[in-house]
Protein backbone atom coordinates (compact mmCIF):
# COMPACT_ATOMS: atom_id res chain seq x y z
CA UNK A 1 0.00 0.00 0.00
CA UNK A 2 1.12 3.57 -0.58
CA UNK A 3 -0.57 6.43 1.26
CA UNK A 4 0.16 10.15 1.02
CA UNK A 5 -0.39 11.89 4.36
CA UNK A 6 -0.35 15.51 5.40
CA UNK A 7 2.64 16.06 7.71
CA UNK A 8 0.30 16.57 10.66
CA UNK A 9 -1.70 13.39 10.13
CA UNK A 10 1.21 11.16 9.16
CA UNK A 11 3.82 12.24 11.69
CA UNK A 12 2.58 9.77 14.30
CA UNK A 13 3.63 6.91 12.03
CA UNK A 14 7.26 7.58 12.91
CA UNK A 15 6.52 6.58 16.52
CA UNK A 16 3.63 4.19 15.88
CA UNK A 17 4.35 2.45 12.59
CA UNK A 18 1.84 0.34 10.71
CA UNK A 19 4.40 -2.47 10.85
CA UNK A 20 8.13 -3.08 11.17
CA UNK A 21 8.50 -2.90 7.38
CA UNK A 22 6.86 0.49 6.73
CA UNK A 23 8.85 3.09 4.82
CA UNK A 24 8.25 6.82 5.11
CA UNK A 25 9.62 9.38 2.68
CA UNK A 26 8.93 13.05 2.04
CA UNK A 27 7.35 14.12 -1.22
CA UNK A 28 8.40 17.20 -3.19
CA UNK A 29 5.18 18.93 -2.16
CA UNK A 30 5.82 18.45 1.58
CA UNK A 31 3.66 15.41 2.28
CA UNK A 32 4.64 12.06 3.75
CA UNK A 33 4.54 8.98 1.55
CA UNK A 34 4.01 5.86 3.65
CA UNK A 35 4.56 2.51 1.97
CA UNK A 36 4.03 -0.90 3.52
CA UNK A 37 2.69 -4.38 2.94
CA UNK A 38 -0.55 -4.79 4.88
CA UNK A 39 -3.67 -6.92 4.86
CA UNK A 40 -6.31 -5.59 2.48
CA UNK A 41 -9.32 -5.76 4.78
CA UNK A 42 -12.10 -3.65 6.30
CA UNK A 43 -9.91 -2.66 9.25
CA UNK A 44 -7.50 -0.99 6.81
CA UNK A 45 -10.36 0.90 5.19
CA UNK A 46 -11.72 2.12 8.55
CA UNK A 47 -8.22 3.21 9.56
CA UNK A 48 -7.68 5.16 6.32
CA UNK A 49 -11.14 6.78 6.53
CA UNK A 50 -10.38 8.05 10.03
CA UNK A 51 -7.85 10.46 8.49
CA UNK A 52 -10.46 12.04 6.21
CA UNK A 53 -8.97 14.53 3.80
CA UNK A 54 -5.53 14.27 5.42
CA UNK A 55 -4.66 11.11 3.48
CA UNK A 56 -4.71 10.02 -0.17
CA UNK A 57 -4.56 6.40 -1.29
CA UNK A 58 -1.90 6.11 -4.00
CA UNK A 59 -1.63 2.32 -4.36
CA UNK A 60 -3.04 -0.16 -5.04
CA UNK A 61 -5.17 1.23 -7.86
CA UNK A 62 -8.14 -0.90 -6.83
CA UNK A 63 -8.19 0.67 -3.35
CA UNK A 64 -7.66 4.15 -4.78
CA UNK A 65 -10.60 3.58 -7.14
CA UNK A 66 -12.72 2.42 -4.19
CA UNK A 67 -11.92 5.59 -2.24
CA UNK A 68 -12.57 7.72 -5.33
CA UNK A 69 -16.07 6.26 -5.65
CA UNK A 70 -16.71 6.64 -1.92
CA UNK A 71 -15.60 10.29 -1.90
CA UNK A 72 -17.87 11.09 -4.85
CA UNK A 73 -20.80 9.45 -3.07
CA UNK A 74 -20.12 11.39 0.12
CA UNK A 75 -19.70 14.63 -1.85
CA UNK A 76 -23.01 14.12 -3.61
CA UNK A 77 -24.81 13.66 -0.29
CA UNK A 78 -23.46 16.88 1.14
CA UNK A 79 -23.92 18.87 -2.08
CA UNK A 80 -27.68 18.60 -1.65
CA UNK A 81 -28.98 21.41 0.49
Number of C-alpha atoms within 10 A of each C-alpha: 17 19 21 22 23 18 15 10 16 21 15 10 16 12 7 10 16 15 11 9 11 16 17 19 12 13 11 7 7 11 20 23 21 22 18 16 13 12 9 11 8 9 10 11 13 10 10 17 14 10 14 11 12 16 20 19 21 17 14 12 12 11 15 17 14 12 17 13 12 12 14 10 12 10 11 10 10 8 8 6 4
